[in-house]
């Protein structure tokens, strides 16, 4: 019985050492831009803009199992077709430690978990800049990064299948 108790913790430790580990090391604002090219005229018009939101992510491997993940959000407020109320661009970034993950798992983590972590920071930055620019607050809706990741993965697979089909027919 004593031998059993002595070997079990080692086995548990070994299993814990092999589990995927994710740790947030740093969250920071990498780049930010706010433009209101038509001010002060924009403030004399009725404010009913057409908002467009673009969201992108990119990841860069760093030494020692670390990855920089950048979540970019661009919001354009068009009042008329040729009248831009404001343009906000935010790049919220983080350094994430990811250990014991195979390449597919790393791809999922940097494509889903990391942007999900960064999004609230980016959303707050966008809202703050818009309000400081003199405009009403913008509360960006929550984003399902898992659905976006799966969609992008499917599009890449479909594109590679189409390219493969083109090569066999030519």
C-alpha positions as CSV (number, residue, x, y, z in Angstrom):
1,X,0.0,0.0,0.0
2,X,2.9,2.4,0.8
3,X,4.4,1.7,-2.6
4,X,1.1,2.5,-4.3
5,X,0.8,5.9,-2.6
6,X,4.3,6.8,-3.5
7,X,4.0,6.1,-7.2
8,X,0.6,7.6,-7.7
9,X,1.6,11.3,-7.1
10,X,4.4,10.9,-9.6
11,X,2.0,9.6,-12.2
12,X,-0.4,12.5,-11.5
13,X,2.5,15.0,-11.8
14,X,3.6,13.4,-15.0
15,X,0.1,13.6,-16.4
16,X,-0.2,17.3,-15.2
17,X,3.1,18.0,-17.0
18,X,1.6,16.7,-20.3
19,X,-1.6,18.7,-20.1
20,X,-2.0,21.7,-22.4
21,X,-1.2,24.9,-20.5
22,X,-2.4,28.3,-21.4
23,X,-1.3,31.4,-19.4
24,X,-1.9,35.1,-20.2
25,X,1.4,36.8,-19.7
26,X,0.6,40.3,-20.9
27,X,-2.3,42.2,-22.4
28,X,-1.5,45.5,-24.1
29,X,-2.7,48.1,-26.6
30,X,-0.4,47.7,-29.6
31,X,-1.8,50.4,-31.9
32,X,-4.8,52.8,-31.9
33,X,-6.2,55.4,-34.3
34,X,-9.2,57.7,-34.2
35,X,-10.1,60.0,-37.0
36,X,-13.1,62.3,-37.4
37,X,-12.2,64.0,-40.7
38,X,-15.5,65.9,-41.0
39,X,-15.5,67.5,-37.6
40,X,-16.9,69.9,-36.6
41,X,-19.4,69.7,-39.4
42,X,-20.4,66.1,-38.4
43,X,-21.8,67.5,-35.1
44,X,-24.2,69.8,-36.9
45,X,-25.9,66.9,-38.7
46,X,-28.5,64.4,-37.5
47,X,-26.5,61.4,-36.2
48,X,-27.8,58.2,-37.8
49,X,-24.6,56.6,-39.1
50,X,-24.2,53.3,-40.9
51,X,-21.6,51.4,-38.8
52,X,-19.3,48.8,-40.3
53,X,-17.2,46.6,-38.1
54,X,-14.2,44.6,-39.2
55,X,-12.5,42.1,-36.9
56,X,-9.3,40.3,-37.6
57,X,-6.8,38.3,-35.7
58,X,-3.2,37.3,-36.3
59,X,-0.7,35.4,-34.2
60,X,3.1,35.3,-34.2
61,X,5.1,32.6,-32.4
62,X,7.7,33.9,-29.9
63,X,10.5,32.0,-28.2
64,X,9.8,29.8,-25.2
65,X,6.3,28.6,-26.0
66,X,4.9,32.1,-26.2
67,X,2.7,33.6,-28.9
68,X,1.7,37.2,-29.6
69,X,-1.9,37.4,-30.6
70,X,-3.3,40.7,-32.1
71,X,-7.0,41.4,-32.3
72,X,-7.7,44.2,-34.7
73,X,-11.0,46.0,-34.7
74,X,-12.0,48.7,-37.2
75,X,-15.2,50.7,-36.9
76,X,-16.4,53.1,-39.6
77,X,-19.3,55.4,-39.1
78,X,-20.6,56.6,-42.5
79,X,-23.2,59.3,-42.2
80,X,-23.7,59.6,-46.0
81,X,-22.1,57.7,-48.8
82,X,-19.3,60.3,-49.0
83,X,-19.4,61.6,-45.4
84,X,-17.3,59.7,-42.8
85,X,-18.3,60.5,-39.3
86,X,-15.4,58.7,-37.7
87,X,-13.0,55.8,-38.1
88,X,-11.6,53.9,-35.2
89,X,-8.9,51.3,-35.4
90,X,-7.7,49.3,-32.4
91,X,-5.1,46.6,-32.2
92,X,-5.4,44.9,-28.8
93,X,-2.6,42.4,-28.2
94,X,-1.5,39.8,-25.7
95,X,1.4,37.5,-25.0
96,X,0.2,34.0,-24.3
97,X,2.2,31.1,-22.9
98,X,1.0,27.8,-24.5
99,X,2.8,24.6,-23.6
100,X,2.2,20.9,-24.4
101,X,-0.1,21.6,-27.3
102,X,0.2,20.1,-30.8
103,X,0.0,22.4,-33.8
104,X,-3.7,21.9,-34.2
105,X,-4.4,22.8,-30.6
106,X,-2.1,25.8,-30.8
107,X,-4.1,27.0,-33.8
108,X,-7.4,26.6,-31.9
109,X,-6.1,28.4,-28.9
110,X,-4.7,31.4,-30.7
111,X,-7.8,31.5,-33.0
112,X,-10.4,31.1,-30.3
113,X,-9.3,31.4,-26.6
114,X,-6.8,34.3,-27.1
115,X,-9.1,36.6,-29.1
116,X,-12.0,35.8,-26.7
117,X,-9.7,37.0,-23.9
118,X,-8.6,40.2,-25.8
119,X,-12.0,41.2,-27.0
120,X,-13.4,42.9,-23.8
121,X,-10.2,45.1,-23.7
122,X,-10.5,46.0,-27.4
123,X,-14.3,46.7,-27.0
124,X,-13.6,49.1,-24.1
125,X,-10.9,50.9,-26.1
126,X,-13.1,51.4,-29.1
127,X,-16.0,52.7,-26.9
128,X,-13.7,55.0,-25.0
129,X,-12.2,56.5,-28.1
130,X,-15.6,57.1,-29.7
131,X,-16.9,58.9,-26.6
132,X,-13.7,61.0,-26.3
133,X,-14.2,61.9,-30.0
134,X,-17.6,63.4,-29.0
135,X,-19.8,60.7,-30.3
136,X,-22.4,58.5,-28.6
137,X,-21.0,55.3,-27.0
138,X,-20.7,52.1,-29.1
139,X,-21.2,48.8,-27.4
140,X,-19.9,46.2,-29.7
141,X,-21.8,42.9,-29.5
142,X,-19.9,39.8,-28.2
143,X,-18.2,37.9,-30.9
144,X,-18.2,34.1,-31.2
145,X,-14.6,33.5,-32.1
146,X,-15.1,29.7,-32.2
147,X,-17.7,30.0,-35.0
148,X,-15.4,32.4,-36.9
149,X,-12.5,30.0,-36.5
150,X,-14.5,27.0,-37.7
151,X,-15.8,29.1,-40.7
152,X,-12.3,30.2,-41.7
153,X,-11.1,26.6,-41.4
154,X,-13.9,25.3,-43.6
155,X,-13.1,28.0,-46.2
156,X,-9.4,27.1,-46.2
157,X,-10.3,23.4,-46.7
158,X,-12.7,24.2,-49.5
159,X,-10.2,26.4,-51.2
160,X,-7.5,23.8,-51.0
161,X,-9.9,21.1,-52.4
162,X,-10.8,23.4,-55.3
163,X,-7.1,24.1,-56.0
164,X,-6.5,20.3,-55.9
165,X,-9.4,19.7,-58.3
166,X,-8.0,22.4,-60.7
167,X,-4.6,20.7,-60.7
168,X,-6.1,17.3,-61.6
169,X,-8.2,18.7,-64.5
170,X,-5.4,20.7,-66.1
